[in-house]
Amino acid sequence: MATSPLTFTGISRFSDDLQAILQRAVRIASLPIQKMQLDQRSILEQKTALGSLGSAVSGLTSSFADLGLLGARGAVAATSSDAAVATALVTGSPAAASYTVAVTSAATVAQAATALTLADADTTAHRANGLYQLTVGSNVDDFDLLATGSGRTAGTTGSSTPAPPVSVAVTFDNGLSGSITAELDSFFVGTAAVAGASAGDTVTVNFVSADATINTGITTDALTGGEDATALAAALNAKITADADLNGKVSFTVVDGKLKLVEADTVGQGFTFTSSSTGTVATGLDGGGTIGGHSAQEIAAALNAQVALSSSLTAAGVSFAAVGGQVQASAASGEQFTFTATDTAQGTGFVSGLSGKTRVAGYDNTLTGLGDYINSRESDLGVHASVINTSSDPLNPKYDLSLVATSTGAQTLTLLDSTATDLLPAADTLGTDAVFTINGGATITNTTNTITDLVTGLNLTITGAGTATITVSKDRTAVADALDDFITNYNTALTELNKQIGEDAGVLTGSILVRQIHSTLRSITGYGIASGDIGSIAALGLELSDKGVLSRNETTFSALTDSEFNDAVSFLGTTTTGFAGNAYGLLTQITDPATGGIQNQQSFFDQSDERISDAIANATERVRLLTSSLQAQLIQADSLLARLESQQTLLVSLFAEQRSITDSLR
């Protein structure tokens, strides 16, 4: 433990002795800390040595993984006579063969650009209503950049009060999630047909608007008797027309002999009503009720009431408003999302105007906004948009939108406006499929340039028109390279292992892990099988020196016949069988990052290091407390000694003076 020099500054002549006492006590108390620090240094050295050994053994494990994969593929390679036409990738164990690939065309992506030549990309609305339909293959997005509905229709059809009420459900996506459903009041139909009118009877209906600004009632003139629903409706409507607050806002019609009370579509709020009558007339209105219309204002208000119940929608500033007789959505600056709507009309003919399209909020109705929205849906639609400037004159730009499909193949690519005009002047079907034959067979058409199912274990990639020969054959060079890689990593692991064995063994000497690695390396080089011409690594040309170092005899390896080479591939096996599989299985018991011996040993070292660090910290604190306590005690002792010294000096002085007086009297 590195400690600062202890300095005891006393006032007595014994202060140096007291400092020596303090230093000796601290040195004795610090001895356990010094021992623990030595232990910790030893652990660090072991961790460093383990890291070097582990790295070498992991490299050997990777060599056998590669060797096993090569063996699993039959040690074959695929080559192309013309990579500009086609290439091949071995993914399994294809049979040795040659394939003539004649390519008419490679697959290309569909791409096209508008011909709008706009002077700017960020302010001009190329289509004022913001309505578009983008088609990419089978993907179709019918969207509205202004998030404004169209075609709203108030529901007035029906012979009974809608129950449950009509509603519009809105689902948010692409930036927001969740859904809301707003219910809307509609017309009211009397509970029974009008009947029993007698002379002198009257009917009263009182109305209160939703905002309470209208609170008024009407009463018919005395009836003549025998009035039916049509006559009573006429009598009531006459009074409504005469009332300035109600005129043009509500009216009665007749359906199936019953009174039907309807709010005008121009009214932005609903009414509650009550009704009473005198005499014997039965109106079907006695229970009262509510009426509402389906104006843009009422739809927006009902939707906003539901938004207020959602914390996420409220936080995003989602709001609906009436614009030009339609409903429009908006949100806080920077918020971008889409929504779709579903109407439930209950047979009334109600249409919110929001359904049928993807409504888009947060994107400008400009070329840039259009491109940004399309790119926000790139993964869904399969197309990427870019704003391009086709002008060579920087003072007179001509902006357009380029669309490029994200996958190859012939497919539809159109961008229609609300008049069904395609803004992409190119042909509707763009892009091309890969068209080719193999060995003169039938013409094959594929939407992509990578073909995975024509030859087992072989992927074919079309790169261009022309003819190429794909040759699949045994790859001696790949096997030689894999063996050389194994030899290099084996020898590296052996070198690191030898550092921990023998008279000059390192800090890991005697470790169970070292013995396990040593045993594994011996098992690898000693592996053999009884079948085939190749039953050991020696038959492959691998040789061991007297010190256990591996090398490859190129002459022996090159002399292998085709039959012997096939046996060699079988001997190598896969990552689970044969020479490679045996070695890989043994080594992964050591190198597995979760359960291997190296990881277990590393975890043990880490835990020991942490435990010693904690113990050192605790012991250091005890020494600090001891030092503080001793210093306090020694300061008190020094002070006491200093006082005694002062008294001694005084006494000596007094005795000396007394002796001097005595001597003078003699």
Number of C-alpha atoms within 10 A of each C-alpha: 15 7 9 6 7 13 12 18 12 20 15 20 12 13 20 15 12 21 18 13 14 19 16 12 15 17 14 11 18 20 12 16 21 15 13 18 17 13 15 20 13 14 19 15 15 19 21 14 19 24 14 14 24 22 17 20 26 19 19 24 25 17 23 27 21 19 28 28 20 26 27 21 20 24 27 23 23 21 18 19 14 15 17 14 22 26 21 21 15 20 15 19 18 19 16 13 10 15 16 17 24 23 22 18 19 26 23 19 20 24 23 23 20 18 16 14 16 20 16 17 23 15 14 15 17 15 14 11 15 21 21 24 19 20 20 23 19 10 13 15 17 17 22 23 24 20 27 24 23 19 12 18 17 22 23 20 15 16 19 17 21 20 9 12 16 22 23 23 18 18 15 19 15 13 14 17 13 12 17 18 18 20 16 22 23 25 28 24 26 23 17 15 19 25 19 16 21 17 15 14 18 21 23 17 19 16 23 17 18 16 10 10 9 13 16 15 18 19 18 20 15 14 19 12 15 14 18 19 21 16 14 24 22 16 20 20 20 17 17 23 15 11 14 11 16 21 15 15 20 23 19 23 18 21 17 13 16 25 26 25 22 20 27 21 22 15 17 20 22 25 22 16 19 16 19 16 17 14 14 15 22 17 24 18 26 18 11 18 16 19 24 26 28 30 26 28 22 22 24 23 21 19 26 20 15 16 22 15 11 14 10 14 21 16 13 18 15 20 19 22 20 19 14 10 17 21 25 22 24 20 18 14 9 9 16 19 21 23 24 19 21 17 19 17 20 17 14 21 14 22 21 27 22 27 20 14 20 22 25 26 25 21 20 20 24 20 24 23 19 23 21 18 23 21 18 16 14 15 11 12 20 18 24 19 22 18 19 18 20 13 13 9 9 8 8 12 17 19 22 22 23 18 24 19 24 16 16 22 24 20 22 19 28 26 23 17 19 14 8 10 13 19 17 20 13 15 11 17 16 22 21 20 22 26 20 22 17 18 11 11 11 9 12 13 18 17 20 20 22 18 16 15 10 10 13 13 15 21 18 20 19 25 19 19 18 17 20 21 20 22 17 22 17 19 15 18 12 15 20 16 12 18 22 17 18 23 20 18 22 23 18 19 23 21 14 18 26 17 17 21 18 10 8 10 13 16 18 19 19 13 12 12 17 20 14 15 23 16 12 17 20 11 14 18 19 12 15 16 12 8 10 13 17 23 19 19 21 17 15 25 17 19 17 13 8 7 7 13 15 19 18 18 12 12 9 13 19 14 12 19 10 11 11 17 22 18 18 24 25 21 24 31 23 25 22 16 18 20 28 26 21 20 25 26 16 18 24 18 17 22 22 15 13 10 12 15 22 26 17 17 17 18 13 14 18 15 12 15 21 13 13 18 15 12 15 21 13 13 17 18 12 14 19 15 12 16 18 11 11 17 18 12 12 18 18 13 17 20 16 14 18 18 14 13 14 13 12 12 12 12 12 12 12 12 12 12 12 12 12 11 11 10 9 8 7 5
